[in-house]
Amino acid sequence: MQHPSTYRNRRVVVLGLARSGVSVAKVFHALGAETIASDVKPPEQCPEAAELTALGISVLCGGHPEGLVTPDTALVVKNPGIPYSSPPVREALELGIEIVTEVEVAWWLTDAPIIGITGSNGKTTTTTLIGRLLEAAGRKAIVAGNIGRPLTDAAREAGADSWLVAELSSFQLKGTSAFRPRISVLTNVAETHLDYHGGMDDYTASKAKLFANQTEEDIAVVNWDDPECRRLAEGIRARIVPFAIRQRLEEGVFVDPPYPPSPEDDGASRTIVRRTGGVSTAIIAVDELGIPGRHNAANAAAAAAAALAAGVPAEALAAPLRAFRGVEHRLEFVREKAGIRFYNSSKDTNPTATTMAIRSVKGPVVLLAGGLD
């Protein structure tokens, strides 16, 4: 797509009235586009409609009507969760109309450098932690994206002296074309969301869009323990900064000594280390991290690598890493009663995440789990 300002007096269709849809509809309306917003929810379940209607935006609730996407439509901005099989999306594809997600719009709206984080697991923890590390070092950081706050809202707020720290799902990245983060972070790749993507090829191709427009001036933080992450990083132009918990690295951020392949704890004392130019610097002992589990050691290593790439000194990392207690619903400690420790890990949306959570707690485990499959 072009800069949003170029759509003045042109028809822009926004599909989905979640927070990101509302935000992006306001952007195009303010810039003079003929903005039409549509949602499948009935009017009584679209409280956002009144606000948009009051601004003069055309809002259609209760379904996407036929003829919503017309030959003179200049752009379709869809909610990431709307599948490409949805009728108005198919119509746009057949007419050759560009379809993007809010991430692409946000990219055009800001001069702030972006740290983009994606992966099958650990995105939210890593994203939140990067924001904390930057803030603790006195940097301005705005955390947004898939984590909750619309990226377009954050993009309009962020100044050139801010860092925009964006959690990005495969759904969001699939709808990008020019999006270019200054620093990209790929935490891991596992089978998930295949009902949406139809297979791993489309899923991994969507993840790889994180790197697609980076140049030699940019940095890609990549999980070097994950073969699929290494494969996706092949041939990219950005400078690669690897992180690992199962191997020592000549350059990058890693856990020393490495974790063994087996899930059992061998009782060794471990440290997160940065190595660059042949010099190793200890960042923090793994036992001092405020969040348990080897997967969180990997999240912490990824966040540290990103913060270092953004110019945070190594000595400024230990205190916020020690203080961070995680985010809601992700191995979140609730309370201890009668000697039983209760954790809420309801955001574990695939077996890999659940397995990592179970292996992170000590003692016998009673697991209450549910879901679709």
DAKA-V142016 format. One record per pair of residues at least 12 apart in sequence whose ideal C-beta (glycine too) atoms are under 7 Angstrom apart, sorted by sequence separation. I is the first residue (numbers start at 1). J is the second residue. D is the distance in whole Angstrom. If there is no record, write none. Layout:
i:I j:J d:D
i:I j:J d:D
This chain:
i:25 j:37 d:5
i:49 j:61 d:6
i:131 j:143 d:4
i:142 j:154 d:5
i:246 j:258 d:5
i:272 j:284 d:5
i:331 j:343 d:6
i:332 j:344 d:5
i:345 j:357 d:4
i:117 j:130 d:7
i:220 j:233 d:6
i:245 j:258 d:7
i:246 j:259 d:5
i:257 j:270 d:6
i:304 j:317 d:5
i:245 j:259 d:5
i:256 j:270 d:7
i:271 j:285 d:5
i:272 j:286 d:6
i:331 j:345 d:5
i:37 j:52 d:6
i:46 j:61 d:4
i:115 j:130 d:6
i:128 j:143 d:6
i:142 j:157 d:6
i:151 j:166 d:6
i:189 j:204 d:6
i:255 j:270 d:5
i:256 j:271 d:6
i:271 j:286 d:7
i:329 j:344 d:6
i:330 j:345 d:6
i:354 j:369 d:7
i:12 j:28 d:5
i:21 j:37 d:6
i:76 j:92 d:5
i:127 j:143 d:6
i:142 j:158 d:5
i:220 j:236 d:6
i:269 j:285 d:7
i:270 j:286 d:4
i:329 j:345 d:7
i:255 j:272 d:6
i:256 j:273 d:5
i:329 j:346 d:5
i:330 j:347 d:5
i:43 j:61 d:4
i:189 j:207 d:6
i:220 j:238 d:4
i:222 j:240 d:6
i:224 j:242 d:4
i:269 j:287 d:7
i:329 j:347 d:4
i:343 j:361 d:7
i:42 j:61 d:6
i:43 j:62 d:6
i:69 j:88 d:5
i:73 j:92 d:7
i:219 j:238 d:6
i:224 j:243 d:7
i:225 j:244 d:5
i:253 j:272 d:7
i:254 j:273 d:6
i:17 j:37 d:6
i:37 j:57 d:6
i:41 j:61 d:6
i:42 j:62 d:5
i:68 j:88 d:5
i:127 j:147 d:6
i:142 j:162 d:6
i:144 j:164 d:7
i:147 j:167 d:4
i:218 j:238 d:4
i:219 j:239 d:5
i:220 j:240 d:5
i:221 j:241 d:5
i:222 j:242 d:5
i:223 j:243 d:6
i:224 j:244 d:5
i:225 j:245 d:6
i:7 j:28 d:6
i:12 j:33 d:4
i:14 j:35 d:7
i:76 j:97 d:6
i:78 j:99 d:6
i:80 j:101 d:5
i:140 j:161 d:6
i:141 j:162 d:7
i:145 j:166 d:4
i:146 j:167 d:4
i:186 j:207 d:7
i:216 j:237 d:5
i:225 j:246 d:5
i:253 j:274 d:5
i:283 j:304 d:6
i:300 j:321 d:6
i:12 j:34 d:7
i:17 j:39 d:4
i:35 j:57 d:5
i:36 j:58 d:5
i:37 j:59 d:5
i:38 j:60 d:4
i:39 j:61 d:5
i:69 j:91 d:4
i:140 j:162 d:4
i:141 j:163 d:5
i:142 j:164 d:6
i:143 j:165 d:5
i:144 j:166 d:6
i:145 j:167 d:4
i:146 j:168 d:6
i:211 j:233 d:7
i:214 j:236 d:6
i:215 j:237 d:5
i:219 j:241 d:6
i:221 j:243 d:6
i:225 j:247 d:7
i:4 j:27 d:6
i:8 j:31 d:6
i:9 j:32 d:6
i:10 j:33 d:6
i:11 j:34 d:5
i:12 j:35 d:5
i:13 j:36 d:5
i:14 j:37 d:4
i:15 j:38 d:6
i:16 j:39 d:6
i:35 j:58 d:7
i:40 j:63 d:5
i:64 j:87 d:6
i:69 j:92 d:5
i:75 j:98 d:6
i:76 j:99 d:5
i:77 j:100 d:6
i:78 j:101 d:6
i:123 j:146 d:7
i:124 j:147 d:6
i:140 j:163 d:7
i:142 j:165 d:7
i:145 j:168 d:6
i:146 j:169 d:5
i:170 j:193 d:6
i:214 j:237 d:6
i:215 j:238 d:7
i:216 j:239 d:7
i:224 j:247 d:7
i:252 j:275 d:7
i:4 j:28 d:6
i:7 j:31 d:7
i:8 j:32 d:4
i:10 j:34 d:7
i:36 j:60 d:7
i:40 j:64 d:6
i:64 j:88 d:5
i:71 j:95 d:6
i:73 j:97 d:5
i:77 j:101 d:7
i:139 j:163 d:6
i:141 j:165 d:5
i:186 j:210 d:6
i:204 j:228 d:7
i:208 j:232 d:5
i:214 j:238 d:4
i:251 j:275 d:6
i:8 j:33 d:6
i:9 j:34 d:7
i:13 j:38 d:7
i:75 j:100 d:7
i:77 j:102 d:6
i:171 j:196 d:7
i:207 j:232 d:6
i:211 j:236 d:4
i:224 j:249 d:6
i:250 j:275 d:7
i:251 j:276 d:6
i:272 j:297 d:7
i:5 j:31 d:5
i:7 j:33 d:4
i:22 j:48 d:5
i:29 j:55 d:6
i:38 j:64 d:5
i:69 j:95 d:7
i:146 j:172 d:6
i:184 j:210 d:5
i:249 j:275 d:6
i:331 j:357 d:5
i:4 j:31 d:5
i:25 j:52 d:6
i:29 j:56 d:7
i:170 j:197 d:7
i:184 j:211 d:6
i:211 j:238 d:6
i:29 j:57 d:5
i:69 j:97 d:7
i:77 j:105 d:6
i:204 j:232 d:6
i:224 j:252 d:7
i:272 j:300 d:6
i:17 j:46 d:6
i:26 j:55 d:7
i:134 j:163 d:6
i:181 j:210 d:7
i:272 j:301 d:5
i:331 j:360 d:6
i:22 j:52 d:7
i:38 j:68 d:6
i:184 j:214 d:6
i:17 j:48 d:5
i:255 j:286 d:6
i:283 j:314 d:6
i:290 j:321 d:7
i:17 j:49 d:7
i:25 j:57 d:6
i:174 j:206 d:4
i:272 j:304 d:6
i:289 j:321 d:6
i:290 j:322 d:6
i:170 j:203 d:6
i:173 j:206 d:5
i:176 j:209 d:5
i:180 j:213 d:4
i:181 j:214 d:7
i:281 j:314 d:5
i:284 j:317 d:7
i:290 j:323 d:6
i:291 j:324 d:6
i:131 j:165 d:5
i:173 j:207 d:6
i:179 j:213 d:6
i:180 j:214 d:6
i:274 j:308 d:6
i:283 j:317 d:5
i:284 j:318 d:4
i:288 j:322 d:5
i:290 j:324 d:4
i:291 j:325 d:7
i:130 j:165 d:5
i:178 j:213 d:6
i:183 j:218 d:7
i:188 j:223 d:5
i:259 j:294 d:5
i:283 j:318 d:6
i:290 j:325 d:5
i:291 j:326 d:5
i:170 j:206 d:4
i:173 j:209 d:4
i:182 j:218 d:6
i:183 j:219 d:5
i:184 j:220 d:5
i:185 j:221 d:4
i:186 j:222 d:5
i:187 j:223 d:6
i:170 j:207 d:6
i:173 j:210 d:6
i:184 j:221 d:7
i:186 j:223 d:6
i:189 j:226 d:6
i:284 j:321 d:5
i:127 j:165 d:6
i:183 j:221 d:7
i:188 j:226 d:5
i:284 j:322 d:7
i:293 j:331 d:7
i:189 j:228 d:4
i:127 j:167 d:4
i:189 j:229 d:6
i:274 j:314 d:6
i:188 j:229 d:6
i:168 j:210 d:7
i:255 j:297 d:6
i:109 j:152 d:6
i:124 j:167 d:6
i:186 j:229 d:5
i:123 j:167 d:5
i:106 j:151 d:4
i:110 j:155 d:4
i:106 j:152 d:5
i:109 j:155 d:4
i:112 j:158 d:4
i:186 j:232 d:7
i:255 j:301 d:6
i:105 j:152 d:6
i:109 j:156 d:6
i:112 j:159 d:6
i:254 j:301 d:7
i:102 j:150 d:6
i:103 j:151 d:6
i:110 j:158 d:5
i:112 j:160 d:6
i:115 j:163 d:6
i:253 j:301 d:5
i:15 j:64 d:7
i:102 j:151 d:6
i:106 j:155 d:4
i:111 j:160 d:5
i:117 j:166 d:7
i:245 j:294 d:6
i:102 j:152 d:5
i:112 j:162 d:5
i:113 j:163 d:6
i:114 j:164 d:5
i:115 j:165 d:5
i:116 j:166 d:5
i:117 j:167 d:5
i:118 j:168 d:5
i:112 j:163 d:7
i:115 j:166 d:7
i:117 j:168 d:6
i:253 j:304 d:5
i:112 j:164 d:5
i:114 j:166 d:6
i:116 j:168 d:5
i:245 j:297 d:5
i:253 j:305 d:4
i:24 j:77 d:5
i:245 j:298 d:5
i:252 j:305 d:7
i:110 j:164 d:6
i:184 j:238 d:7
i:13 j:68 d:6
i:118 j:173 d:6
i:13 j:69 d:6
i:245 j:301 d:6
i:21 j:79 d:5
i:243 j:301 d:4
i:11 j:70 d:7
i:20 j:79 d:7
i:126 j:185 d:6
i:243 j:302 d:5
i:13 j:73 d:6
i:11 j:72 d:6
i:15 j:76 d:6
i:18 j:79 d:6
i:126 j:187 d:6
i:295 j:356 d:4
i:11 j:73 d:5
i:12 j:74 d:6
i:16 j:78 d:6
i:243 j:305 d:5
i:11 j:74 d:6
i:12 j:75 d:5
i:13 j:76 d:5
i:14 j:77 d:5
i:15 j:78 d:4
i:16 j:79 d:3
i:293 j:356 d:6
i:10 j:74 d:4
i:15 j:79 d:6
i:123 j:187 d:6
i:241 j:305 d:5
i:12 j:77 d:7
i:103 j:168 d:6
i:116 j:181 d:4
i:122 j:187 d:4
i:295 j:360 d:7
i:16 j:82 d:6
i:115 j:181 d:6
i:121 j:187 d:7
i:122 j:188 d:7
i:293 j:359 d:7
i:7 j:74 d:6
i:15 j:82 d:6
i:114 j:181 d:4
i:115 j:182 d:7
i:119 j:186 d:6
i:121 j:188 d:6
i:293 j:360 d:3
i:7 j:75 d:6
i:114 j:182 d:6
i:115 j:183 d:4
i:116 j:184 d:5
i:117 j:185 d:4
i:118 j:186 d:6
i:119 j:187 d:3
i:120 j:188 d:6
i:241 j:309 d:6
i:292 j:360 d:5
i:103 j:172 d:5
i:113 j:182 d:4
i:119 j:188 d:5
i:120 j:189 d:6
i:121 j:190 d:7
i:103 j:173 d:7
i:115 j:185 d:7
i:119 j:189 d:7
i:120 j:190 d:4
i:101 j:172 d:5
i:104 j:175 d:6
i:107 j:178 d:6
i:104 j:176 d:5
i:107 j:179 d:4
i:120 j:192 d:5
i:15 j:88 d:6
i:103 j:176 d:5
i:104 j:177 d:6
i:107 j:180 d:7
i:1 j:75 d:6
i:101 j:175 d:3
i:104 j:178 d:7
i:100 j:175 d:5
i:101 j:176 d:7
i:104 j:179 d:6
i:223 j:298 d:7
i:99 j:175 d:6
i:100 j:176 d:7
i:103 j:179 d:6
i:100 j:177 d:7
i:24 j:102 d:5
i:27 j:105 d:6
i:23 j:102 d:7
i:223 j:302 d:7
i:24 j:105 d:5
i:221 j:302 d:6
i:20 j:102 d:4
i:27 j:109 d:7
i:221 j:305 d:5
i:221 j:306 d:5
i:221 j:309 d:7
i:80 j:169 d:6
i:118 j:207 d:6
i:81 j:171 d:6
i:219 j:309 d:4
i:80 j:171 d:3
i:80 j:172 d:5
i:118 j:210 d:5
i:116 j:210 d:6
i:80 j:175 d:7
i:263 j:359 d:5
i:1 j:98 d:6
i:78 j:175 d:7
i:1 j:100 d:5
i:4 j:105 d:6
i:1 j:104 d:6
i:4 j:108 d:6
i:3 j:108 d:5
i:4 j:109 d:7
i:187 j:299 d:7
i:83 j:196 d:6
i:187 j:302 d:6
i:185 j:302 d:6
i:185 j:306 d:5
i:183 j:306 d:6
i:27 j:152 d:6
i:183 j:309 d:5
i:23 j:150 d:4
i:183 j:310 d:6
i:24 j:152 d:5
i:23 j:152 d:4
i:20 j:150 d:4
i:23 j:153 d:5
i:19 j:150 d:5
i:20 j:152 d:7
i:163 j:310 d:6
i:192 j:350 d:4
i:190 j:350 d:6
i:190 j:352 d:5
i:129 j:299 d:7
i:133 j:303 d:6
i:125 j:296 d:7
i:129 j:300 d:7
i:139 j:310 d:7
i:122 j:295 d:6
i:126 j:299 d:5
i:130 j:303 d:5
i:134 j:307 d:6
i:139 j:312 d:7
i:125 j:299 d:5
i:129 j:303 d:4
i:133 j:307 d:4
i:137 j:312 d:4
i:1 j:177 d:7
i:122 j:298 d:7
i:126 j:302 d:5
i:130 j:306 d:5
i:134 j:310 d:6
i:122 j:299 d:5
i:126 j:303 d:5
i:130 j:307 d:6
i:134 j:312 d:6
i:133 j:312 d:6
i:137 j:316 d:4
i:136 j:316 d:6
i:136 j:319 d:6
i:133 j:317 d:6
i:136 j:320 d:4
i:133 j:320 d:5
i:132 j:320 d:5
i:115 j:306 d:6
i:132 j:324 d:6
i:115 j:310 d:7
i:129 j:324 d:6
i:128 j:327 d:5
i:125 j:326 d:6
i:125 j:327 d:6
i:124 j:327 d:6
i:125 j:330 d:6
i:124 j:330 d:6
i:120 j:350 d:7
i:121 j:352 d:6
i:120 j:352 d:7
i:121 j:353 d:5
